[in-house]
Amino acid sequence: MKQFADVVVLAITLLVCGVLLDRGPSLDQALLFGSVQVASLGGVAIATRRFLEERPRAVQARLIFGALLAWRLAYFPIMVFSGHVASIGEWIQIGIGLPPLVYPVFLVSAAVLHGLVITAAAAAVLQPRILPKAVIVGGFVFASLISFSGLADLTLLPDSTVTISEEIPPLVEGRENPYLPALSAPGYAPNQRLMLVAAGLTYETIPDAPWARAVRSALEESFRANPIATTRDRVLEHYLAYHTAQPRLSGAPPSDP
């Protein structure tokens, strides 16, 4: 019952924060950053506590360490995928005649996905059989290749973008998928090429909805300007793209024709 109450409180908090983010004429970066942290760490905390009950202290310590490690490894892939889920939600809501709620879907998706990731991490700690454990660990290795693109990514926290000093890119029309063609370009490490594949496939599956299209176009232009970058750079680019796309949600006059 206590865990159910925690889930309800977290869900209500994320929905309220999401609506505030949706309706503002411009994004408050501190609120956006804080909301993403609440979603991710809230999902981690609720999922982790479920596995801690009636466990020896040594097992609890391993579970907590595994949960924090999983959070660090999966944060950026989940951030990207939650944006993709939000874009699909926007497309569906518009299709059935509803005013789209993008950030509530984004934040709830982030919390749920983090909860699922922590469940997998706990299974890796508690699973006695080698094969299932190896499959789960393999998934986290895959996530680490995306989360650590360069030495600058070797930080304790996956995200510290409380404020943004960079200029917000203007709204532009996208041209074409820039990621998959870049696979033949020189200068990329193997794990950076893996990120290109993931980004290229995601690009092709983003639905044609106003906010989603604006985010996709902004990220496309950021990539063209900075084709070889760290994951921390890509985190910032995603935040900038969300700021760029905000007029599509709030009804503010767009800066593009």
Buried (B, 14 or more C-beta within 10 A) or exposed (E): EEEEEBBEEBBEBBBEBBEBBBEBEEBEBEBBBEBBBBBBBBBBBBBBBBBBEEBEEEBBEBBBEBBBEBBBBBBBBBBBBBBBBBBBBBBBBBEEEEEBBBBBBBBBBBBBBBBBBBBBBBBBBBBEEEEEBEEBBEBBEBBBBBBBBBEEBEEEEBBEBEEBEEEBBEBBEBEEBBBBEBEEEEEBEEBBBBBBEBBBEBBEEBBEBBBBBBBBBBBBBBBEEEBBBBBBBBBBBBBBBBBBBBBBBBEEEBEEE
